[in-house]
Amino acid sequence: MSGVVVLGGAGGIGSAVVRALSAEGRHVAVVDIAPPPPGQPDLPWIRGDATDPDTVGAAFDALGGVSGLVHCLLSEHRAPFAEQTADALRRVLDIGAVSALEPLQRLADRAAGRPCAAVLVSSIHAGLAWGGQAPYAMAKAALEALARAAAVELGPRGLRCNIVRPGFVMVPRNAHRWQETETRDALTTLQPLGELARPDDIARVVAFLLSDQARFVSGATVTVDGAMTIALPEPTTP
């Protein structure tokens, strides 16, 4: 079975994706500036900047045959809109969206016409607005546009490209929110399912989209937020 390159495999969702794919017997190589988190499977781990083509190329080379790509990179610059700068926007866009371009091209080249699949991990922020998060939302929206373009333009070369759009997920990056009882309760009340998503919930969807079971799914945006963003913010009692 050919392998999958995971960009950003040390993060909360990225590490869950690595575990899920490894559990399925997939060969995985990771690119991340951070070391492997505890409990990760033993696999090729390239420590470096995933915006660097040579670093990404090392992950492809470590696997030999590659048929899958997962992009879990993100960057933020939290500041009020009036205080944002063009340089900050460019940096966040480079890491969060532009970094997916070369790996997608490389995947299609390596597959050489054979079926291959990519999943780009976005966020509900791509279609919404939240104070201080303009660069992050822009990057995720751009990432989704890039995925759709790849699905259409590289589809004839055998590439399927899909988007997973998580809502709030209990990852280490936002532990200060879900580990505090009052904040966690407030977040949970926004969830029609009555609980918060875990990284494994996202990873299982990613693994499905990479699999042959999703062989005719391409260009899709799969929202994994427990129906949070479709719930009307109206009172439930008269």
PAVOVO-68755 format. One record per residue (C-alpha): residue number from 1; residue in three letters; x, y, z. Coordinates in Angstrom, 1 decimal. Layout:
<nodes>
@num=NUM | residu=ALA | X=X | Y=Y | Z=Z
...
</nodes>
This chain:
<nodes>
@num=1 | residu=MET | X=0.0 | Y=0.0 | Z=0.0
@num=2 | residu=SER | X=1.5 | Y=3.3 | Z=-1.0
@num=3 | residu=GLY | X=2.0 | Y=6.1 | Z=1.5
@num=4 | residu=VAL | X=0.5 | Y=9.3 | Z=2.8
@num=5 | residu=VAL | X=2.4 | Y=12.5 | Z=3.5
@num=6 | residu=VAL | X=0.9 | Y=14.5 | Z=6.5
@num=7 | residu=LEU | X=1.9 | Y=18.1 | Z=6.8
@num=8 | residu=GLY | X=1.5 | Y=19.3 | Z=10.3
@num=9 | residu=GLY | X=1.4 | Y=15.9 | Z=11.9
@num=10 | residu=ALA | X=2.4 | Y=17.0 | Z=15.4
@num=11 | residu=GLY | X=-0.7 | Y=19.1 | Z=16.0
@num=12 | residu=GLY | X=-3.9 | Y=17.9 | Z=17.6
@num=13 | residu=ILE | X=-5.8 | Y=17.0 | Z=14.4
@num=14 | residu=GLY | X=-2.6 | Y=16.1 | Z=12.5
@num=15 | residu=SER | X=-1.4 | Y=13.6 | Z=15.1
@num=16 | residu=ALA | X=-4.9 | Y=12.0 | Z=15.2
@num=17 | residu=VAL | X=-4.7 | Y=11.7 | Z=11.4
@num=18 | residu=VAL | X=-1.3 | Y=10.0 | Z=11.7
@num=19 | residu=ARG | X=-2.6 | Y=7.5 | Z=14.3
@num=20 | residu=ALA | X=-5.7 | Y=6.7 | Z=12.3
@num=21 | residu=LEU | X=-3.9 | Y=6.1 | Z=9.0
@num=22 | residu=SER | X=-1.2 | Y=4.0 | Z=10.8
@num=23 | residu=ALA | X=-3.9 | Y=1.9 | Z=12.4
@num=24 | residu=GLU | X=-5.2 | Y=1.2 | Z=8.9
@num=25 | residu=GLY | X=-1.8 | Y=0.0 | Z=7.8
@num=26 | residu=ARG | X=-1.0 | Y=3.0 | Z=5.7
@num=27 | residu=HIS | X=2.6 | Y=4.1 | Z=5.4
@num=28 | residu=VAL | X=2.9 | Y=7.6 | Z=6.7
@num=29 | residu=ALA | X=5.6 | Y=10.3 | Z=6.6
@num=30 | residu=VAL | X=5.2 | Y=13.5 | Z=8.6
@num=31 | residu=VAL | X=6.5 | Y=17.0 | Z=8.1
@num=32 | residu=ASP | X=6.4 | Y=19.3 | Z=11.2
@num=33 | residu=ILE | X=8.7 | Y=21.8 | Z=12.9
@num=34 | residu=ALA | X=7.9 | Y=20.1 | Z=16.2
@num=35 | residu=PRO | X=9.1 | Y=16.6 | Z=17.3
@num=36 | residu=PRO | X=6.7 | Y=13.6 | Z=17.4
@num=37 | residu=PRO | X=4.2 | Y=13.8 | Z=20.3
@num=38 | residu=PRO | X=4.2 | Y=11.0 | Z=22.8
@num=39 | residu=GLY | X=2.4 | Y=7.8 | Z=21.6
@num=40 | residu=GLN | X=2.9 | Y=8.5 | Z=17.9
@num=41 | residu=PRO | X=3.7 | Y=5.5 | Z=15.7
@num=42 | residu=ASP | X=7.3 | Y=5.0 | Z=14.6
@num=43 | residu=LEU | X=7.5 | Y=6.5 | Z=11.1
@num=44 | residu=PRO | X=9.5 | Y=8.9 | Z=9.0
@num=45 | residu=TRP | X=9.4 | Y=12.2 | Z=10.7
@num=46 | residu=ILE | X=11.0 | Y=15.2 | Z=8.9
@num=47 | residu=ARG | X=11.5 | Y=18.1 | Z=11.2
@num=48 | residu=GLY | X=11.4 | Y=21.3 | Z=9.2
@num=49 | residu=ASP | X=9.4 | Y=24.0 | Z=7.6
@num=50 | residu=ALA | X=6.5 | Y=22.6 | Z=5.6
@num=51 | residu=THR | X=6.6 | Y=25.7 | Z=3.4
@num=52 | residu=ASP | X=10.0 | Y=24.6 | Z=2.1
@num=53 | residu=PRO | X=9.7 | Y=22.4 | Z=-1.0
@num=54 | residu=ASP | X=12.9 | Y=20.5 | Z=-0.2
@num=55 | residu=THR | X=11.6 | Y=19.6 | Z=3.3
@num=56 | residu=VAL | X=8.3 | Y=18.4 | Z=1.8
@num=57 | residu=GLY | X=10.2 | Y=16.5 | Z=-0.9
@num=58 | residu=ALA | X=12.2 | Y=14.6 | Z=1.8
@num=59 | residu=ALA | X=8.9 | Y=13.2 | Z=3.1
@num=60 | residu=PHE | X=7.8 | Y=12.1 | Z=-0.3
@num=61 | residu=ASP | X=11.2 | Y=10.5 | Z=-0.9
@num=62 | residu=ALA | X=11.0 | Y=8.7 | Z=2.5
@num=63 | residu=LEU | X=8.0 | Y=6.8 | Z=1.4
@num=64 | residu=GLY | X=8.8 | Y=6.0 | Z=-2.2
@num=65 | residu=GLY | X=5.3 | Y=5.4 | Z=-3.5
@num=66 | residu=VAL | X=2.9 | Y=8.1 | Z=-2.4
@num=67 | residu=SER | X=-0.9 | Y=8.2 | Z=-3.1
@num=68 | residu=GLY | X=-2.1 | Y=10.5 | Z=-0.4
@num=69 | residu=LEU | X=-1.6 | Y=14.0 | Z=1.1
@num=70 | residu=VAL | X=-3.1 | Y=15.6 | Z=4.2
@num=71 | residu=HIS | X=-2.5 | Y=19.3 | Z=4.9
@num=72 | residu=CYS | X=-3.0 | Y=20.2 | Z=8.6
@num=73 | residu=LEU | X=-0.9 | Y=23.4 | Z=8.7
@num=74 | residu=LEU | X=-2.2 | Y=26.7 | Z=10.2
@num=75 | residu=SER | X=-0.9 | Y=30.0 | Z=11.4
@num=76 | residu=GLU | X=-2.6 | Y=32.9 | Z=13.2
@num=77 | residu=HIS | X=-2.1 | Y=36.6 | Z=13.9
@num=78 | residu=ARG | X=-4.7 | Y=37.5 | Z=16.4
@num=79 | residu=ALA | X=-5.4 | Y=41.2 | Z=16.4
@num=80 | residu=PRO | X=-8.3 | Y=43.6 | Z=15.9
@num=81 | residu=PHE | X=-9.0 | Y=44.4 | Z=12.2
@num=82 | residu=ALA | X=-7.7 | Y=48.0 | Z=12.6
@num=83 | residu=GLU | X=-4.4 | Y=46.7 | Z=13.8
@num=84 | residu=GLN | X=-3.8 | Y=44.0 | Z=11.2
@num=85 | residu=THR | X=-0.9 | Y=44.5 | Z=8.8
@num=86 | residu=ALA | X=-0.3 | Y=43.3 | Z=5.2
@num=87 | residu=ASP | X=2.9 | Y=41.5 | Z=6.3
@num=88 | residu=ALA | X=1.0 | Y=39.5 | Z=8.9
@num=89 | residu=LEU | X=-1.7 | Y=38.5 | Z=6.4
@num=90 | residu=ARG | X=0.9 | Y=37.3 | Z=3.9
@num=91 | residu=ARG | X=2.7 | Y=35.2 | Z=6.5
@num=92 | residu=VAL | X=-0.5 | Y=33.5 | Z=7.7
@num=93 | residu=LEU | X=-1.6 | Y=33.0 | Z=4.1
@num=94 | residu=ASP | X=1.8 | Y=31.5 | Z=3.2
@num=95 | residu=ILE | X=1.7 | Y=28.9 | Z=6.0
@num=96 | residu=GLY | X=-2.1 | Y=28.2 | Z=6.0
@num=97 | residu=ALA | X=-2.8 | Y=28.1 | Z=2.2
@num=98 | residu=VAL | X=0.1 | Y=28.7 | Z=-0.2
@num=99 | residu=SER | X=2.0 | Y=25.9 | Z=1.5
@num=100 | residu=ALA | X=-0.5 | Y=23.4 | Z=0.0
@num=101 | residu=LEU | X=0.2 | Y=24.3 | Z=-3.7
@num=102 | residu=GLU | X=3.6 | Y=22.6 | Z=-4.2
@num=103 | residu=PRO | X=2.7 | Y=19.4 | Z=-2.3
@num=104 | residu=LEU | X=-0.5 | Y=19.0 | Z=-4.4
@num=105 | residu=GLN | X=1.5 | Y=19.4 | Z=-7.6
@num=106 | residu=ARG | X=4.1 | Y=17.0 | Z=-6.3
@num=107 | residu=LEU | X=1.5 | Y=14.4 | Z=-5.4
@num=108 | residu=ALA | X=0.0 | Y=14.5 | Z=-8.9
@num=109 | residu=ASP | X=3.4 | Y=14.2 | Z=-10.5
@num=110 | residu=ARG | X=4.5 | Y=11.3 | Z=-8.3
@num=111 | residu=ALA | X=1.2 | Y=9.4 | Z=-8.9
@num=112 | residu=ALA | X=1.8 | Y=9.7 | Z=-12.7
@num=113 | residu=GLY | X=-1.8 | Y=9.2 | Z=-13.6
@num=114 | residu=ARG | X=-2.6 | Y=6.6 | Z=-10.9
@num=115 | residu=PRO | X=-5.4 | Y=7.4 | Z=-8.5
@num=116 | residu=CYS | X=-4.3 | Y=9.6 | Z=-5.6
@num=117 | residu=ALA | X=-6.1 | Y=11.7 | Z=-3.0
@num=118 | residu=ALA | X=-5.5 | Y=14.8 | Z=-0.9
@num=119 | residu=VAL | X=-7.4 | Y=16.2 | Z=2.1
@num=120 | residu=LEU | X=-6.9 | Y=19.8 | Z=3.2
@num=121 | residu=VAL | X=-8.0 | Y=20.6 | Z=6.7
@num=122 | residu=SER | X=-9.9 | Y=23.9 | Z=6.8
@num=123 | residu=SER | X=-12.1 | Y=25.4 | Z=9.5
@num=124 | residu=ILE | X=-15.6 | Y=26.8 | Z=10.0
@num=125 | residu=HIS | X=-13.8 | Y=30.1 | Z=10.1
@num=126 | residu=ALA | X=-13.4 | Y=29.9 | Z=6.3
@num=127 | residu=GLY | X=-17.1 | Y=30.8 | Z=6.0
@num=128 | residu=LEU | X=-17.6 | Y=32.9 | Z=9.1
@num=129 | residu=ALA | X=-16.1 | Y=35.9 | Z=10.9
@num=130 | residu=TRP | X=-14.8 | Y=36.2 | Z=14.4
@num=131 | residu=GLY | X=-13.1 | Y=39.2 | Z=16.0
@num=132 | residu=GLY | X=-9.3 | Y=39.3 | Z=15.7
@num=133 | residu=GLN | X=-9.2 | Y=36.3 | Z=13.4
@num=134 | residu=ALA | X=-9.2 | Y=37.8 | Z=9.9
@num=135 | residu=PRO | X=-5.9 | Y=36.4 | Z=8.7
@num=136 | residu=TYR | X=-6.8 | Y=32.8 | Z=9.9
@num=137 | residu=ALA | X=-10.2 | Y=33.0 | Z=8.2
@num=138 | residu=MET | X=-8.7 | Y=34.3 | Z=5.0
@num=139 | residu=ALA | X=-6.1 | Y=31.5 | Z=4.9
@num=140 | residu=LYS | X=-8.7 | Y=28.8 | Z=5.4
@num=141 | residu=ALA | X=-11.0 | Y=30.3 | Z=2.7
@num=142 | residu=ALA | X=-8.0 | Y=30.5 | Z=0.3
@num=143 | residu=LEU | X=-7.1 | Y=26.9 | Z=1.2
@num=144 | residu=GLU | X=-10.6 | Y=25.7 | Z=0.3
@num=145 | residu=ALA | X=-10.4 | Y=27.6 | Z=-3.0
@num=146 | residu=LEU | X=-7.1 | Y=25.9 | Z=-3.8
@num=147 | residu=ALA | X=-8.6 | Y=22.5 | Z=-3.0
@num=148 | residu=ARG | X=-11.5 | Y=23.1 | Z=-5.4
@num=149 | residu=ALA | X=-9.1 | Y=24.2 | Z=-8.2
@num=150 | residu=ALA | X=-6.9 | Y=21.1 | Z=-7.6
@num=151 | residu=ALA | X=-10.0 | Y=18.8 | Z=-7.8
@num=152 | residu=VAL | X=-11.0 | Y=20.3 | Z=-11.2
@num=153 | residu=GLU | X=-7.6 | Y=20.9 | Z=-12.8
@num=154 | residu=LEU | X=-5.7 | Y=17.8 | Z=-11.5
@num=155 | residu=GLY | X=-8.7 | Y=15.5 | Z=-11.6
@num=156 | residu=PRO | X=-7.9 | Y=14.3 | Z=-15.1
@num=157 | residu=ARG | X=-4.5 | Y=13.2 | Z=-13.8
@num=158 | residu=GLY | X=-6.1 | Y=11.0 | Z=-11.2
@num=159 | residu=LEU | X=-6.2 | Y=13.4 | Z=-8.2
@num=160 | residu=ARG | X=-9.1 | Y=13.6 | Z=-5.8
@num=161 | residu=CYS | X=-9.0 | Y=16.7 | Z=-3.5
@num=162 | residu=ASN | X=-11.4 | Y=17.3 | Z=-0.7
@num=163 | residu=ILE | X=-11.8 | Y=19.7 | Z=2.2
@num=164 | residu=VAL | X=-12.6 | Y=18.8 | Z=5.8
@num=165 | residu=ARG | X=-14.0 | Y=21.8 | Z=7.7
@num=166 | residu=PRO | X=-14.0 | Y=21.2 | Z=11.5
@num=167 | residu=GLY | X=-15.8 | Y=23.2 | Z=14.1
@num=168 | residu=PHE | X=-14.5 | Y=23.6 | Z=17.6
@num=169 | residu=VAL | X=-12.2 | Y=20.6 | Z=18.4
@num=170 | residu=MET | X=-10.6 | Y=19.8 | Z=21.7
@num=171 | residu=VAL | X=-7.0 | Y=20.1 | Z=20.7
@num=172 | residu=PRO | X=-4.0 | Y=21.2 | Z=22.9
@num=173 | residu=ARG | X=-3.9 | Y=24.6 | Z=21.1
@num=174 | residu=ASN | X=-7.3 | Y=25.6 | Z=22.7
@num=175 | residu=ALA | X=-7.0 | Y=23.6 | Z=25.9
@num=176 | residu=HIS | X=-7.4 | Y=26.8 | Z=27.9
@num=177 | residu=ARG | X=-11.0 | Y=26.9 | Z=26.7
@num=178 | residu=TRP | X=-12.3 | Y=23.4 | Z=27.0
@num=179 | residu=GLN | X=-10.4 | Y=22.6 | Z=30.2
@num=180 | residu=GLU | X=-12.1 | Y=25.5 | Z=32.0
@num=181 | residu=THR | X=-15.5 | Y=24.3 | Z=33.2
@num=182 | residu=GLU | X=-17.5 | Y=27.4 | Z=32.6
@num=183 | residu=THR | X=-16.1 | Y=28.0 | Z=29.1
@num=184 | residu=ARG | X=-16.5 | Y=24.3 | Z=28.2
@num=185 | residu=ASP | X=-20.2 | Y=24.3 | Z=29.4
@num=186 | residu=ALA | X=-20.8 | Y=27.5 | Z=27.3
@num=187 | residu=LEU | X=-19.2 | Y=25.8 | Z=24.2
@num=188 | residu=THR | X=-21.2 | Y=22.6 | Z=24.7
@num=189 | residu=THR | X=-24.5 | Y=24.5 | Z=24.8
@num=190 | residu=LEU | X=-23.8 | Y=25.6 | Z=21.2
@num=191 | residu=GLN | X=-23.5 | Y=21.9 | Z=20.1
@num=192 | residu=PRO | X=-26.8 | Y=20.2 | Z=19.1
@num=193 | residu=LEU | X=-25.1 | Y=16.9 | Z=19.8
@num=194 | residu=GLY | X=-24.4 | Y=18.0 | Z=23.4
@num=195 | residu=GLU | X=-20.7 | Y=17.3 | Z=23.3
@num=196 | residu=LEU | X=-17.4 | Y=18.7 | Z=21.9
@num=197 | residu=ALA | X=-15.5 | Y=17.2 | Z=19.0
@num=198 | residu=ARG | X=-12.3 | Y=15.3 | Z=19.6
@num=199 | residu=PRO | X=-9.4 | Y=15.1 | Z=17.1
@num=200 | residu=ASP | X=-10.2 | Y=11.5 | Z=16.3
@num=201 | residu=ASP | X=-13.6 | Y=12.6 | Z=15.1
@num=202 | residu=ILE | X=-11.9 | Y=14.6 | Z=12.4
@num=203 | residu=ALA | X=-9.2 | Y=12.0 | Z=11.7
@num=204 | residu=ARG | X=-11.8 | Y=9.4 | Z=10.8
@num=205 | residu=VAL | X=-13.4 | Y=11.6 | Z=8.2
@num=206 | residu=VAL | X=-10.0 | Y=12.4 | Z=6.7
@num=207 | residu=ALA | X=-9.1 | Y=8.7 | Z=6.5
@num=208 | residu=PHE | X=-12.4 | Y=7.9 | Z=4.8
@num=209 | residu=LEU | X=-11.8 | Y=10.6 | Z=2.2
@num=210 | residu=LEU | X=-8.4 | Y=9.2 | Z=1.4
@num=211 | residu=SER | X=-9.8 | Y=5.7 | Z=1.1
@num=212 | residu=ASP | X=-11.2 | Y=3.9 | Z=-2.0
@num=213 | residu=GLN | X=-14.6 | Y=4.1 | Z=-0.3
@num=214 | residu=ALA | X=-14.6 | Y=7.7 | Z=-1.3
@num=215 | residu=ARG | X=-13.3 | Y=7.0 | Z=-4.9
@num=216 | residu=PHE | X=-15.9 | Y=9.4 | Z=-6.5
@num=217 | residu=VAL | X=-15.8 | Y=12.1 | Z=-3.9
@num=218 | residu=SER | X=-13.8 | Y=15.1 | Z=-5.0
@num=219 | residu=GLY | X=-14.1 | Y=18.8 | Z=-4.7
@num=220 | residu=ALA | X=-16.3 | Y=18.4 | Z=-1.6
@num=221 | residu=THR | X=-16.3 | Y=20.3 | Z=1.6
@num=222 | residu=VAL | X=-17.2 | Y=18.1 | Z=4.5
@num=223 | residu=THR | X=-18.2 | Y=20.1 | Z=7.6
@num=224 | residu=VAL | X=-17.5 | Y=18.2 | Z=10.9
@num=225 | residu=ASP | X=-19.0 | Y=20.4 | Z=13.5
@num=226 | residu=GLY | X=-21.9 | Y=18.5 | Z=15.0
@num=227 | residu=ALA | X=-24.4 | Y=20.8 | Z=13.3
@num=228 | residu=MET | X=-23.2 | Y=23.8 | Z=15.3
@num=229 | residu=THR | X=-23.0 | Y=26.2 | Z=12.3
@num=230 | residu=ILE | X=-26.5 | Y=25.4 | Z=10.9
@num=231 | residu=ALA | X=-28.3 | Y=25.9 | Z=14.2
@num=232 | residu=LEU | X=-30.4 | Y=29.1 | Z=14.2
@num=233 | residu=PRO | X=-29.4 | Y=31.3 | Z=17.2
@num=234 | residu=GLU | X=-33.0 | Y=31.7 | Z=18.4
@num=235 | residu=PRO | X=-34.6 | Y=31.0 | Z=21.8
@num=236 | residu=THR | X=-35.8 | Y=27.5 | Z=22.2
@num=237 | residu=THR | X=-38.7 | Y=28.5 | Z=24.5
@num=238 | residu=PRO | X=-41.4 | Y=31.1 | Z=24.0
</nodes>
